[in-house]
Amino acid sequence: MLEVWDMDDDEIIIVNLDKEGRPTGQEGTCLTRFIGSMARRKEYASIGYISWKDMSGDDKSAMLKLIEFKFEFVPPINDTTREMLTTEITTSGDNGRPI
């Protein structure tokens, strides 16, 4: 996932969404892997949280902002897709716990 972390600020990855708002293709796989790596970085998911539910809304919002900064969604992201991404972040840790 280093390539996503090292992207220039003007670079984005375009992710196509299916009609249910789920990411598709290689870019969707890249997004899923990026979410997993983000959920394991202490800057985004502090080890101090025992459960995802304990994580502040601000921290979750920061993670979603980073996703939306590095990835562009087609069609544009909506609340359903944001909820799906939040769920993906939640399950990327060990048994739903940020690590």
DRENGURO-251694 format. One line per field, with one value per atom (N, C-alpha, C, O): residue number from 1; residue in one letter; x, y, z. Coordinates in steps of 0.02 Angstrom, whole numbers, plus 50000, padded with zeros to 5 digits. Layout:
i = NUM, ...
aa = A, ...
c1 = X, ...
c2 = Y, ...
c3 = Z, ...
This chain:
i = 1, 1, 1, 1, 2, 2, 2, 2, 3, 3, 3, 3, 4, 4, 4, 4, 5, 5, 5, 5, 6, 6, 6, 6, 7, 7, 7, 7, 8, 8, 8, 8, 9, 9, 9, 9, 10, 10, 10, 10, 11, 11, 11, 11, 12, 12, 12, 12, 13, 13, 13, 13, 14, 14, 14, 14, 15, 15, 15, 15, 16, 16, 16, 16, 17, 17, 17, 17, 18, 18, 18, 18, 19, 19, 19, 19, 20, 20, 20, 20, 21, 21, 21, 21, 22, 22, 22, 22, 23, 23, 23, 23, 24, 24, 24, 24, 25, 25, 25, 25, 26, 26, 26, 26, 27, 27, 27, 27, 28, 28, 28, 28, 29, 29, 29, 29, 30, 30, 30, 30, 31, 31, 31, 31, 32, 32, 32, 32, 33, 33, 33, 33, 34, 34, 34, 34, 35, 35, 35, 35, 36, 36, 36, 36, 37, 37, 37, 37, 38, 38, 38, 38, 39, 39, 39, 39, 40, 40, 40, 40, 41, 41, 41, 41, 42, 42, 42, 42, 43, 43, 43, 43, 44, 44, 44, 44, 45, 45, 45, 45, 46, 46, 46, 46, 47, 47, 47, 47, 48, 48, 48, 48, 49, 49, 49, 49, 50, 50, 50, 50, 51, 51, 51, 51, 52, 52, 52, 52, 53, 53, 53, 53, 54, 54, 54, 54, 55, 55, 55, 55, 56, 56, 56, 56, 57, 57, 57, 57, 58, 58, 58, 58, 59, 59, 59, 59, 60, 60, 60, 60, 61, 61, 61, 61, 62, 62, 62, 62, 63, 63, 63, 63, 64, 64, 64, 64, 65, 65, 65, 65, 66, 66, 66, 66, 67, 67, 67, 67, 68, 68, 68, 68, 69, 69, 69, 69, 70, 70, 70, 70, 71, 71, 71, 71, 72, 72, 72, 72, 73, 73, 73, 73, 74, 74, 74, 74, 75, 75, 75, 75, 76, 76, 76, 76, 77, 77, 77, 77, 78, 78, 78, 78, 79, 79, 79, 79, 80, 80, 80, 80, 81, 81, 81, 81, 82, 82, 82, 82, 83, 83, 83, 83, 84, 84, 84, 84, 85, 85, 85, 85, 86, 86, 86, 86, 87, 87, 87, 87, 88, 88, 88, 88, 89, 89, 89, 89, 90, 90, 90, 90, 91, 91, 91, 91, 92, 92, 92, 92, 93, 93, 93, 93, 94, 94, 94, 94, 95, 95, 95, 95, 96, 96, 96, 96, 97, 97, 97, 97, 98, 98, 98, 98, 99, 99, 99, 99
aa = M, M, M, M, L, L, L, L, E, E, E, E, V, V, V, V, W, W, W, W, D, D, D, D, M, M, M, M, D, D, D, D, D, D, D, D, D, D, D, D, E, E, E, E, I, I, I, I, I, I, I, I, I, I, I, I, V, V, V, V, N, N, N, N, L, L, L, L, D, D, D, D, K, K, K, K, E, E, E, E, G, G, G, G, R, R, R, R, P, P, P, P, T, T, T, T, G, G, G, G, Q, Q, Q, Q, E, E, E, E, G, G, G, G, T, T, T, T, C, C, C, C, L, L, L, L, T, T, T, T, R, R, R, R, F, F, F, F, I, I, I, I, G, G, G, G, S, S, S, S, M, M, M, M, A, A, A, A, R, R, R, R, R, R, R, R, K, K, K, K, E, E, E, E, Y, Y, Y, Y, A, A, A, A, S, S, S, S, I, I, I, I, G, G, G, G, Y, Y, Y, Y, I, I, I, I, S, S, S, S, W, W, W, W, K, K, K, K, D, D, D, D, M, M, M, M, S, S, S, S, G, G, G, G, D, D, D, D, D, D, D, D, K, K, K, K, S, S, S, S, A, A, A, A, M, M, M, M, L, L, L, L, K, K, K, K, L, L, L, L, I, I, I, I, E, E, E, E, F, F, F, F, K, K, K, K, F, F, F, F, E, E, E, E, F, F, F, F, V, V, V, V, P, P, P, P, P, P, P, P, I, I, I, I, N, N, N, N, D, D, D, D, T, T, T, T, T, T, T, T, R, R, R, R, E, E, E, E, M, M, M, M, L, L, L, L, T, T, T, T, T, T, T, T, E, E, E, E, I, I, I, I, T, T, T, T, T, T, T, T, S, S, S, S, G, G, G, G, D, D, D, D, N, N, N, N, G, G, G, G, R, R, R, R, P, P, P, P, I, I, I, I
c1 = 50040, 50000, 50042, 50015, 50107, 50150, 50136, 50142, 50118, 50106, 50049, 50052, 49998, 49943, 49966, 49952, 50001, 50025, 50074, 50077, 50112, 50163, 50139, 50179, 50076, 50050, 50057, 50050, 50069, 50069, 49998, 49949, 49993, 49927, 49880, 49819, 49908, 49865, 49846, 49811, 49869, 49853, 49793, 49786, 49750, 49694, 49685, 49710, 49651, 49634, 49558, 49521, 49537, 49465, 49438, 49461, 49387, 49356, 49284, 49244, 49268, 49200, 49159, 49182, 49097, 49051, 48996, 48973, 48974, 48918, 48853, 48855, 48797, 48733, 48715, 48673, 48746, 48736, 48786, 48784, 48832, 48882, 48945, 48984, 48955, 49015, 49070, 49057, 49132, 49189, 49200, 49189, 49221, 49232, 49302, 49336, 49324, 49386, 49449, 49446, 49506, 49570, 49574, 49605, 49542, 49543, 49504, 49523, 49449, 49412, 49453, 49450, 49492, 49537, 49590, 49607, 49617, 49667, 49637, 49669, 49575, 49541, 49534, 49548, 49513, 49504, 49570, 49573, 49623, 49689, 49713, 49744, 49699, 49718, 49681, 49711, 49617, 49578, 49609, 49615, 49627, 49658, 49724, 49738, 49764, 49827, 49816, 49853, 49766, 49750, 49725, 49743, 49686, 49658, 49713, 49703, 49771, 49826, 49879, 49928, 49868, 49916, 49896, 49838, 49942, 49926, 49903, 49868, 49923, 49901, 49826, 49796, 49796, 49725, 49683, 49626, 49711, 49675, 49721, 49755, 49720, 49764, 49754, 49698, 49809, 49806, 49769, 49750, 49759, 49724, 49650, 49618, 49622, 49551, 49543, 49576, 49502, 49489, 49439, 49443, 49392, 49340, 49331, 49342, 49311, 49295, 49242, 49244, 49195, 49142, 49169, 49137, 49228, 49259, 49294, 49309, 49307, 49343, 49299, 49239, 49329, 49290, 49264, 49294, 49209, 49182, 49230, 49233, 49270, 49319, 49372, 49393, 49394, 49444, 49416, 49451, 49355, 49324, 49316, 49327, 49296, 49287, 49354, 49356, 49407, 49473, 49493, 49523, 49476, 49491, 49451, 49478, 49387, 49346, 49370, 49370, 49391, 49418, 49479, 49487, 49523, 49583, 49565, 49595, 49517, 49494, 49468, 49485, 49426, 49397, 49450, 49440, 49505, 49559, 49600, 49621, 49611, 49653, 49615, 49644, 49549, 49508, 49449, 49417, 49435, 49376, 49327, 49347, 49265, 49215, 49168, 49145, 49155, 49111, 49058, 49075, 48994, 48968, 48993, 49020, 48983, 49008, 48983, 48928, 49026, 49011, 48949, 48936, 48910, 48850, 48850, 48897, 48798, 48795, 48798, 48827, 48767, 48768, 48839, 48860, 48877, 48946, 48989, 49032, 48977, 49014, 49002, 49049, 48941, 48925, 48961, 48986, 48963, 48998, 49072, 49103, 49102, 49173, 49186, 49236, 49142, 49150, 49148, 49187, 49103, 49099, 49163, 49188, 49190, 49253, 49310, 49351, 49313, 49365, 49356, 49405, 49294, 49279, 49303, 49330, 49294, 49311, 49383, 49404, 49421, 49490, 49537, 49591, 49517, 49559, 49549, 49515, 49578, 49572, 49505, 49493, 49460, 49393, 49356, 49320, 49365, 49331, 49363, 49337, 49420, 49456, 49509, 49545, 49516, 49572, 49637, 49641, 49687, 49751, 49807, 49865
c2 = 49940, 50000, 50063, 50119, 50056, 50115, 50161, 50222, 50134, 50177, 50227, 50283, 50207, 50252, 50304, 50363, 50282, 50328, 50378, 50435, 50359, 50403, 50444, 50479, 50440, 50478, 50553, 50576, 50590, 50663, 50687, 50652, 50746, 50772, 50782, 50781, 50791, 50802, 50737, 50738, 50681, 50616, 50585, 50592, 50552, 50516, 50449, 50439, 50404, 50340, 50341, 50353, 50329, 50330, 50260, 50211, 50256, 50193, 50193, 50236, 50145, 50137, 50100, 50052, 50123, 50091, 50056, 50080, 49998, 49965, 49999, 50048, 49973, 50007, 50007, 50046, 49963, 49963, 50007, 50012, 50038, 50082, 50048, 50077, 49985, 49947, 49958, 49960, 49966, 49975, 49912, 49856, 49922, 49867, 49871, 49923, 49817, 49815, 49819, 49815, 49826, 49830, 49890, 49887, 49945, 50005, 49993, 50019, 49954, 49937, 49894, 49902, 49848, 49807, 49851, 49841, 49898, 49945, 49984, 49993, 50007, 50044, 50000, 50023, 49939, 49893, 49882, 49881, 49872, 49862, 49925, 49922, 49983, 50046, 50055, 50076, 50039, 50044, 49999, 50019, 49938, 49893, 49920, 49915, 49951, 49978, 50040, 50051, 50079, 50139, 50119, 50151, 50066, 50044, 50016, 50008, 50001, 49975, 50028, 50013, 50088, 50142, 50181, 50203, 50188, 50221, 50293, 50319, 50325, 50394, 50399, 50451, 50345, 50345, 50303, 50319, 50248, 50203, 50186, 50135, 50230, 50222, 50156, 50131, 50128, 50065, 50073, 50024, 50135, 50149, 50133, 50130, 50122, 50105, 50029, 49991, 50009, 49938, 49913, 49856, 49956, 49938, 49995, 50053, 49977, 50027, 50075, 50135, 50051, 50093, 50147, 50199, 50136, 50185, 50241, 50294, 50230, 50279, 50340, 50334, 50399, 50461, 50470, 50446, 50505, 50521, 50563, 50556, 50606, 50646, 50602, 50614, 50550, 50505, 50466, 50457, 50443, 50408, 50455, 50435, 50517, 50566, 50581, 50589, 50584, 50596, 50540, 50552, 50478, 50421, 50425, 50413, 50442, 50449, 50506, 50500, 50561, 50618, 50597, 50616, 50559, 50536, 50492, 50497, 50448, 50405, 50448, 50436, 50497, 50539, 50584, 50608, 50597, 50637, 50597, 50624, 50534, 50492, 50455, 50433, 50448, 50410, 50452, 50487, 50448, 50480, 50424, 50374, 50433, 50381, 50400, 50456, 50350, 50359, 50305, 50246, 50322, 50390, 50418, 50382, 50484, 50516, 50480, 50453, 50481, 50448, 50478, 50538, 50435, 50457, 50428, 50394, 50442, 50419, 50342, 50315, 50308, 50234, 50209, 50163, 50238, 50218, 50237, 50198, 50295, 50315, 50264, 50246, 50242, 50193, 50127, 50095, 50107, 50046, 50053, 50005, 50111, 50121, 50120, 50092, 50149, 50148, 50076, 50057, 50036, 49966, 49930, 49888, 49945, 49914, 49933, 49890, 49995, 50016, 49978, 49954, 49972, 49938, 49866, 49843, 49832, 49760, 49748, 49690, 49801, 49792, 49775, 49749, 49791, 49776, 49704, 49666, 49687, 49620, 49613, 49644, 49573, 49564, 49630, 49640, 49676, 49740, 49791, 49846, 49773, 49821, 49856, 49824, 49922, 49956, 49929, 49916, 49919, 49894, 49940, 49928
c3 = 50000, 50000, 50000, 50002, 49998, 49999, 49941, 49949, 49883, 49825, 49838, 49814, 49874, 49889, 49940, 49933, 49992, 50043, 50014, 50038, 49963, 49935, 49875, 49844, 49858, 49801, 49814, 49870, 49760, 49765, 49780, 49765, 49810, 49829, 49770, 49778, 49710, 49652, 49616, 49566, 49642, 49612, 49649, 49709, 49611, 49640, 49604, 49548, 49637, 49607, 49597, 49644, 49536, 49521, 49532, 49504, 49576, 49594, 49568, 49587, 49526, 49502, 49554, 49585, 49563, 49610, 49571, 49519, 49596, 49565, 49587, 49624, 49564, 49579, 49653, 49674, 49692, 49765, 49802, 49863, 49764, 49794, 49817, 49854, 49796, 49815, 49763, 49703, 49787, 49741, 49699, 49722, 49636, 49591, 49560, 49565, 49530, 49492, 49535, 49596, 49500, 49534, 49581, 49634, 49561, 49602, 49667, 49719, 49663, 49723, 49770, 49831, 49741, 49781, 49814, 49873, 49777, 49803, 49862, 49913, 49854, 49908, 49970, 50025, 49962, 50018, 50054, 50116, 50016, 50047, 50083, 50136, 50053, 50084, 50151, 50200, 50152, 50214, 50267, 50325, 50248, 50295, 50323, 50383, 50279, 50303, 50346, 50394, 50330, 50370, 50440, 50489, 50443, 50507, 50553, 50613, 50523, 50563, 50580, 50614, 50557, 50571, 50633, 50639, 50679, 50742, 50734, 50777, 50679, 50668, 50657, 50669, 50634, 50618, 50665, 50680, 50689, 50734, 50792, 50793, 50841, 50898, 50933, 50939, 50956, 50992, 51059, 51090, 51080, 51142, 51141, 51194, 51082, 51077, 51085, 51049, 51130, 51140, 51087, 51064, 51070, 51022, 50972, 50989, 50912, 50861, 50888, 50872, 50927, 50954, 50999, 51007, 51029, 51073, 51035, 51063, 50971, 50931, 50920, 50906, 50926, 50919, 50848, 50800, 50843, 50777, 50736, 50675, 50769, 50734, 50702, 50645, 50738, 50709, 50650, 50599, 50656, 50599, 50540, 50482, 50553, 50500, 50465, 50404, 50504, 50475, 50428, 50375, 50446, 50403, 50338, 50284, 50343, 50283, 50239, 50178, 50269, 50231, 50191, 50133, 50223, 50189, 50130, 50076, 50139, 50084, 50027, 49969, 50044, 49991, 49959, 49903, 49994, 49965, 49915, 49864, 49928, 49886, 49832, 49782, 49841, 49794, 49771, 49810, 49706, 49679, 49660, 49630, 49676, 49665, 49608, 49603, 49565, 49508, 49511, 49508, 49518, 49529, 49595, 49637, 49605, 49667, 49729, 49732, 49780, 49843, 49875, 49871, 49907, 49942, 50013, 50033, 50051, 50120, 50125, 50172, 50077, 50078, 50071, 50107, 50025, 50015, 50075, 50095, 50104, 50165, 50221, 50257, 50229, 50281, 50267, 50313, 50203, 50184, 50199, 50223, 50184, 50198, 50272, 50294, 50311, 50384, 50409, 50453, 50382, 50400, 50381, 50419, 50323, 50300, 50347, 50364, 50368, 50415, 50480, 50509, 50503, 50566, 50566, 50616, 50511, 50509, 50486, 50481, 50473, 50451, 50508, 50497, 50569, 50626, 50649, 50616, 50704, 50734, 50767, 50819, 50738, 50765, 50774, 50823, 50726, 50729, 50773, 50782, 50803, 50846, 50805, 50768, 50812, 50781, 50810, 50870, 50767, 50793, 50770, 50787
